[in-house]
Amino acid sequence: MAVTTPQMQTEKLQTENLQAEKLQAEFDKIMYHISHDLGGSTRAISDIPQWIIEDLSDANIVLPEEINNHLRLLIRHSNRLENMMQGFLEYSRVGRYQGLATLDPSKVLSWILEETAYPETWDIINNVSPCTLRMSKHDLTALFKCLISNPIKHSDQDHGRLEINSHIEDGFVKILFSDDGPGIEPQWQDKIFEMMKTLKSRDQVEGSGLGLSICKKICDHYGGNIWVDSSPAEKRGSVFGVSLPIHDSDSDSAQ
């Protein structure tokens, strides 16, 4: 009878991890090329019906309402396809095709809030304290933009409040995004980080279904974590938290 030693178990686990990483890299490469190459086609599928509507209008041709409805449905579904392809492209790019930078998350958040037009009926408060991270600015920006836009997109009201706070603990910065939305039921709190999972029908909320899975991949890639706390039965609101490792500037000077 063969005996499995701890060393053999460790080597087996390392081999399995390497195989998983290789498969993930192959998947990301395939998704990148598919999403990139099909991007132009999906945009054309979305644009052409709109051009047809505009050309007919310029020619003073009035289509039956049923045909107009079909064209609008085609535009809506083609836009959804384009969003999905862009989501796959974003997912495949995490940690790839981009360089690392030394970043202050408080400044990145301030820049996003200044440059992005969010609804004026929403109060978004940035209380994140300065610290240093070492990661791609593209990835950090994508992470923050998703966690800001998500509560706005899924809100059941036309106004709201999002407060963003941070603290440092055991070498990690923990950044908390606290909203006053309807909350997330416990049975969904793990599933929302899976690919293609949405809490509402895409007829209600347009999206790729990839936003939070991209956030999870970003956090995992840089050695961090993401989670959600929400108790909708007790009160409104959810708290999305991310932890990212603090960059030690002393290690740079020592090299």
Beta strands, then each sheet from edge to edge (+ up, - down):
strand 1: 101-103
strand 2: 122-127
strand 3: 133-135
strand 4: 160-169
strand 5: 172-179
strand 6: 225-230
strand 7: 238-245
sheet 1: 1+ 3-
sheet 2: 2+ 4+ 5- 7+ 6-
end
